[in-house]
Amino acid sequence: MKGEVKKVVLAYSGGLDTSIILKWLKNEFGCEVIAFTADIGQAEELDHLEEKAISTGASKVYIEDLREEFVRDFVFTALKANAVYEGTYLLGTSIARPLIAKRQIEIAQLEGADAVAHGSTGKGNDQVRFELTYYALNPYVRVISPWREWKFTSREELMAYARENGIPIPVTKEKPYSSDRNLLHISFEGGILEDPWAEPPENMFILSVSPEKAPDRPTVVEIDFEDGIPKRVDGQELSPANLLARLNEIGGRNGIGRVDMVENRYVGMKSRGVYETPGGTILYTAHRAVESMTMDREVMHLRDSLIPKISELIYYGYWFSPEMDVLKKALDEMQKNVTGAVRLKLYKGNCTVIGRKSEKSLYHGAFATFERDTVYNQKDAEGFIKLNALRLRIRRMMRG
């Protein structure tokens, strides 16, 4: 079977796992390896990546800027749903995998590759996310998952293998945890974080200052939405990627968006993850505020009932599934008229709505006021209450 593979496209990050996998694929399969990296906001992590891949044995390297597509088509879709996994996680890693895998399949077809490979472990969620996308887009693709095939059983063994083969690696014993970064967030897991009682070291964080060290004066930011999509920050129209980057910077310096949680992986185990999502936290708070003025009550409640399902589909890796296709169309319909501006106050880790307005607002001051009005007859509420109480009254009457 190994001899049948002549060319593989590897989802390559330049980290510990994929650096070793690149070399391992060449040695084990005797095949050509094409490295593919999606630029979705890893910043300096992409520096010298091409030369590193070539020096490790890649015959060709694709580094493609997918930042705008990532935010426009994936992050903003999750935002429309207010998708939050287990009430806490804004799905920063989960939402990126289908885009990476989609482009990887496209490159494999372009290059005439026999197989695709990834660096996800056999214990994690990412193996599922990558491979469900592979098979959804190419039912006949061959998938190589080294963590499920090779003899290595720990990252310590991988680091030893890397040293033996002269492969430069970013992970050291002084920084014993793994991270994943994109425009929506950065995640940290493993190593010293595997003890859920241990507080994450402050020097680990990258996108945000601690709330204690944030400025003593609040920052006020205004965000404009059109049909559920953020368009402007403080009156300046920005592309999706630039808008999220701007909010990351503003939120990060105010200590916004840190999360420390124990979550349920799709494969069945619980794991501890620490996340920084400054811009995403601001957007979700602002989006809810616009919806509160512009979204019909029953439509909102219906959408809210779908949040756990949509979040699961994203977390589990079913982005390219029939059910997700249906839900995305429903979200687009539900978000029509979710248009308006929100003003937020950011202060030492807190993100608070202090104002909202919309030309498509369903908030009607004359109906809502506690003062005298001419549009609402309070006596109408008596019949409304009695009709809704009828089944409760009958139930009690029948009990005697």
Secondary structure, DSSP 4 states (H G I P E B T S, - for coil): -GGG--EEEEE--SSHHHHHHHHHHHHHH--EEEEEEEESS-GGGGTTHHHHHHHHT-SEEEEEE-HHHIIIIIIHHHHHHT--BTTTB--TTTTTHHHHHHHHHHHHHHHT-SEEE----TTSSHHHHHHHHHHHH-TT-EEE-GGGTSS--SHHHHHHHHHHTT---S--TTS--EEEE-SS-EEEESGGGGSTTSPPPGGG--S---GGGS-SS-EEEEEEEETTEEEEETTEE--HHHHHHHHHHHHHTTT--EEEEEEE-TTS-EEEEEEE-HHHHHHHHHHHHHHHHHS-HHHHHHHHHHHHHHHHHHHHT-TTSHHHHHHHHHHHHHTTT--EEEEEEEETTEEEEEEEE-TT----HHHH-SS--SS--TTHHHHHHHHHHHHHHHHHHHH-
